[in-house]
Amino acid sequence: MIQEIKDFIYKYYIEPAEKGTGYNLIQEITYGVILALSLYLFYKALRKLNINIDEKFAIPGVIFTVLIALMRALVDCGYIERSFLTITPGIVFLIGGFFIITILITGVIFKEDYYKVSAIIGLIPLFYFLFIFLQHIVHLEAILYVGVLVGVFYYLVKFLDKKLRLNIFQSKIDDYVVIGQLIDASATTIGVGIYGYWEQHPIPRFLMETFGVYAFIPFKLLVILLALYILNREVEDENIKNIIKLCIMALGLAPGLRDLFRTVMGV
């Protein structure tokens, strides 16, 4: 029985990471459960400290998400040594844990200004790794390609939202969610369609193989807009609503920027 458990763990969790064969559905479900549990416990701690999950809270959240993406890309580049704690999901646990601890400690000490101090703490390592990244640029044009796709689709949905009076965008956090997910979809599309990369996650891989690489952006955008539409109408508690939104943003922004950084560095 014990050996069977070990074999299961190795087959579905360790071997894919060692061989770089991408994610499987077992991993996706497991990490989703862990994320949901961590999110719940973090939310309860925030409420005890009277920290509102709002646009201020989003500032350090975005910074730490970019940090995860940049560090992960530098692992692929070879600058940071590859280990469990420097690849997904280990790096998410590591930097995500650092983010949680930073928010909670600054919330206790600095009260209303917690987000300013947390942002500065996140910016220190981010600027350091950004300096390293700038020394490894190969395909700078990839940023332009992704930026154009993000800009076109973002302003298109903003226009349609206003024209059709859907009222999906109700706060800056909604914009963060859409932009973060668009960066992910666009970076994946450009990486696969132009630079010859492949998609690790099974569902996006299936969509791109079935409907074409560039069809992935509207597919993902439709899902995200539907999620925002439901959240804004069905969830009354602003804190619960916003922490879910920021989680959705991070799940797009982190892998999206990692893919973009990798493409720019040619790794």
Secondary structure per residue as TSV (DSSP state, phi and psi in degrees):
chain	resnum	aa	ss	phi	psi
A	1	M	-	360.0	-46.1
A	2	I	H	-63.5	-41.5
A	3	Q	H	-65.4	-36.7
A	4	E	H	-64.5	-38.7
A	5	I	H	-64.8	-43.0
A	6	K	H	-61.8	-42.9
A	7	D	H	-64.3	-39.3
A	8	F	H	-63.8	-46.1
A	9	I	H	-62.2	-43.4
A	10	Y	I	-66.2	-43.7
A	11	K	I	-64.2	-43.0
A	12	Y	I	-99.4	-16.4
A	13	Y	I	-120.9	-46.8
A	14	I	I	-83.4	-48.9
A	15	E	H	-59.2	-43.8
A	16	P	H	-59.5	-35.8
A	17	A	H	-71.3	-39.6
A	18	E	H	-68.1	-39.8
A	19	K	H	-94.5	-8.3
A	20	G	T	64.1	38.0
A	21	T	-	-89.0	3.8
A	22	G	-	92.7	-177.5
A	23	Y	-	-91.0	153.1
A	24	N	-	-118.3	169.8
A	25	L	H	-64.3	-32.7
A	26	I	H	-62.1	-44.7
A	27	Q	H	-62.3	-46.6
A	28	E	H	-57.7	-45.0
A	29	I	H	-66.1	-44.5
A	30	T	H	-61.9	-49.6
A	31	Y	H	-67.0	-30.5
A	32	G	H	-64.7	-41.8
A	33	V	H	-65.2	-44.2
A	34	I	H	-62.4	-42.7
A	35	L	H	-61.1	-45.1
A	36	A	H	-63.0	-43.0
A	37	L	H	-65.5	-44.6
A	38	S	H	-62.8	-40.6
A	39	L	H	-62.6	-41.3
A	40	Y	H	-64.5	-47.1
A	41	L	H	-65.1	-39.8
A	42	F	H	-63.8	-42.2
A	43	Y	H	-60.6	-44.3
A	44	K	H	-62.7	-39.6
A	45	A	H	-66.1	-40.4
A	46	L	H	-62.6	-40.8
A	47	R	H	-67.6	-33.9
A	48	K	H	-66.1	-30.1
A	49	L	T	-91.0	3.2
A	50	N	T	58.5	35.0
A	51	I	-	-92.7	118.3
A	52	N	-	-80.6	139.8
A	53	I	-	-91.6	93.4
A	54	D	S	-136.1	-161.7
A	55	E	H	-65.1	-31.0
A	56	K	H	-66.6	-44.2
A	57	F	H	-60.4	-32.5
A	58	A	H	-66.8	-26.5
A	59	I	H	-59.5	-59.2
A	60	P	H	-65.1	-28.3
A	61	G	H	-60.3	-44.3
A	62	V	H	-65.5	-42.8
A	63	I	H	-61.2	-46.9
A	64	F	H	-69.2	-31.2
A	65	T	H	-65.7	-43.4
A	66	V	H	-62.7	-38.1
A	67	L	H	-61.0	-44.9
A	68	I	H	-58.5	-47.5
A	69	A	H	-62.3	-43.9
A	70	L	H	-67.5	-43.8
A	71	M	H	-63.0	-41.7
A	72	R	H	-63.2	-39.1
A	73	A	H	-66.6	-36.1
A	74	L	H	-72.1	-20.3
A	75	V	H	-67.9	-46.2
A	76	D	H	-62.8	-32.1
A	77	C	H	-73.2	-21.5
A	78	G	T	99.1	-2.7
A	79	Y	S	-73.4	-39.2
A	80	I	S	-103.4	133.4
A	81	E	-	-63.3	138.5
A	82	R	-	-79.2	125.4
A	83	S	S	-156.0	177.0
A	84	F	G	-58.7	-36.9
A	85	L	G	-81.5	-4.7
A	86	T	G	-115.4	3.2
A	87	I	S	-123.4	164.6
A	88	T	T	-70.9	134.9
A	89	P	T	-93.6	-1.7
A	90	G	H	-56.9	-42.9
A	91	I	H	-67.2	-29.4
A	92	V	H	-68.1	-42.3
A	93	F	H	-62.1	-42.3
A	94	L	H	-67.2	-58.7
A	95	I	H	-74.3	-35.0
A	96	G	H	-63.0	-40.6
A	97	G	H	-64.9	-40.4
A	98	F	H	-61.4	-40.6
A	99	F	H	-62.5	-47.2
A	100	I	H	-60.9	-46.9
A	101	I	H	-63.1	-41.7
A	102	T	H	-60.9	-46.3
A	103	I	H	-62.3	-45.2
A	104	L	H	-66.8	-43.0
A	105	I	H	-68.2	-46.4
A	106	T	H	-67.3	-28.8
A	107	G	H	-66.2	-36.8
A	108	V	H	-72.6	-42.7
A	109	I	H	-84.5	-46.4
A	110	F	H	-102.9	-2.3
A	111	K	G	54.9	-119.7
A	112	E	G	-63.9	-23.4
A	113	D	G	-93.0	14.3
A	114	Y	H	-55.5	-39.6
A	115	Y	H	-67.3	-32.1
A	116	K	H	-67.2	-47.2
A	117	V	H	-67.0	-41.8
A	118	S	H	-61.1	-40.8
A	119	A	H	-63.4	-42.8
A	120	I	H	-63.7	-42.1
A	121	I	H	-60.3	-40.8
A	122	G	H	-72.1	-32.4
A	123	L	H	-70.5	-28.6
A	124	I	H	-59.2	-58.0
A	125	P	H	-68.7	-29.1
A	126	L	H	-63.1	-44.6
A	127	F	H	-65.1	-36.1
A	128	Y	H	-63.3	-50.6
A	129	F	H	-70.0	-29.0
A	130	L	H	-65.0	-38.1
A	131	F	H	-61.5	-40.9
A	132	I	H	-65.9	-43.0
A	133	F	H	-58.3	-43.0
A	134	L	H	-62.5	-20.1
A	135	Q	T	-85.4	-5.8
A	136	H	T	-119.0	19.2
A	137	I	-	-71.4	130.5
A	138	V	S	-122.3	-49.3
A	139	H	-	-114.6	73.9
A	140	L	T	-63.0	-28.0
A	141	E	H	-64.3	-20.4
A	142	A	H	-62.1	-33.3
A	143	I	H	-64.1	-39.8
A	144	L	H	-64.8	-45.2
A	145	Y	H	-58.5	-49.4
A	146	V	H	-66.4	-41.4
A	147	G	H	-60.8	-39.2
A	148	V	H	-65.8	-46.1
A	149	L	H	-61.7	-45.7
A	150	V	H	-61.2	-46.9
A	151	G	H	-62.4	-44.9
A	152	V	H	-63.0	-49.7
A	153	F	H	-71.4	-35.4
A	154	Y	H	-64.3	-50.5
A	155	Y	H	-70.8	-26.2
A	156	L	H	-65.8	-47.4
A	157	V	H	-71.2	-31.3
A	158	K	H	-64.8	-41.3
A	159	F	H	-64.5	-45.8
A	160	L	H	-66.8	-36.6
A	161	D	H	-60.9	-41.8
A	162	K	H	-74.7	-41.3
A	163	K	H	-66.3	-42.1
A	164	L	T	-89.9	-2.1
A	165	R	T	55.7	44.5
A	166	L	-	-78.9	-27.2
A	167	N	-	56.9	42.3
A	168	I	-	-74.5	-40.6
A	169	F	-	-86.0	105.3
A	170	Q	-	-113.5	-9.2
A	171	S	S	-158.6	170.8
A	172	K	H	-62.0	-29.5
A	173	I	H	-63.3	-35.0
A	174	D	H	-61.9	-40.2
A	175	D	H	-63.3	-42.5
A	176	Y	H	-59.1	-41.8
A	177	V	H	-62.4	-49.6
A	178	V	H	-65.1	-44.1
A	179	I	H	-64.3	-43.9
A	180	G	H	-59.6	-45.0
A	181	Q	H	-71.7	-33.5
A	182	L	H	-66.5	-36.3
A	183	I	H	-61.6	-42.1
A	184	D	H	-62.4	-52.3
A	185	A	H	-62.9	-41.7
A	186	S	H	-70.4	-42.3
A	187	A	H	-64.6	-39.2
A	188	T	H	-64.4	-45.7
A	189	T	H	-61.1	-47.2
A	190	I	H	-66.7	-42.9
A	191	G	H	-61.4	-44.8
A	192	V	H	-77.2	-45.0
A	193	G	H	-73.6	-32.6
A	194	I	T	-110.5	-41.2
A	195	Y	T	-103.2	3.3
A	196	G	-	79.3	19.9
A	197	Y	-	-79.5	174.9
A	198	W	-	-130.8	154.1
A	199	E	-	-87.7	127.9
A	200	Q	-	-79.6	-35.5
A	201	H	S	-77.6	136.3
A	202	P	H	-64.6	-41.2
A	203	I	H	-68.7	-51.7
A	204	P	H	-59.4	-36.3
A	205	R	H	-62.0	-42.0
A	206	F	H	-63.2	-44.2
A	207	L	H	-62.4	-43.8
A	208	M	H	-69.1	-37.1
A	209	E	H	-71.7	-29.0
A	210	T	H	-87.3	-44.6
A	211	F	H	-110.2	-5.0
A	212	G	-	104.4	150.2
A	213	V	G	-59.0	-46.5
A	214	Y	G	-77.0	-11.5
A	215	A	G	-75.6	-12.5
A	216	F	H	-65.9	-34.9
A	217	I	H	-62.8	-54.3
A	218	P	H	-63.5	-32.8
A	219	F	H	-59.4	-51.4
A	220	K	H	-67.3	-40.6
A	221	L	H	-61.2	-41.1
A	222	L	H	-62.2	-42.8
A	223	V	H	-64.0	-43.6
A	224	I	H	-66.6	-43.3
A	225	L	H	-64.0	-38.2
A	226	L	H	-64.9	-40.7
A	227	A	H	-62.9	-44.0
A	228	L	H	-64.7	-41.0
A	229	Y	H	-58.8	-44.8
A	230	I	H	-69.1	-45.1
A	231	L	H	-59.8	-45.1
A	232	N	H	-67.4	-21.4
A	233	R	H	-105.3	-25.1
A	234	E	H	-104.6	-22.7
A	235	V	-	-104.4	116.4
A	236	E	-	-86.0	-35.8
A	237	D	-	-70.1	115.5
A	238	E	H	-63.1	-35.8
A	239	N	H	-67.7	-44.8
A	240	I	H	-64.0	-44.7
A	241	K	H	-58.9	-46.0
A	242	N	H	-72.6	-33.9
A	243	I	H	-70.4	-33.1
A	244	I	H	-66.6	-43.7
A	245	K	H	-61.5	-44.8
A	246	L	H	-67.2	-31.6
A	247	C	H	-66.2	-43.4
A	248	I	H	-61.6	-41.3
A	249	M	H	-59.6	-49.2
A	250	A	H	-63.6	-37.3
A	251	L	H	-65.5	-20.4
A	252	G	H	-96.8	-45.1
A	253	L	H	-64.8	-44.0
A	254	A	H	-62.5	-56.5
A	255	P	H	-67.1	-31.1
A	256	G	H	-64.8	-48.0
A	257	L	H	-67.4	-36.4
A	258	R	H	-59.7	-45.5
A	259	D	H	-62.5	-41.1
A	260	L	H	-66.4	-45.1
A	261	F	H	-60.9	-42.0
A	262	R	H	-61.5	-45.9
A	263	T	H	-61.3	-45.0
A	264	V	H	-60.9	-37.3
A	265	M	H	-83.8	-8.3
A	266	G	T	70.9	34.6
A	267	V	-	-118.5	360.0
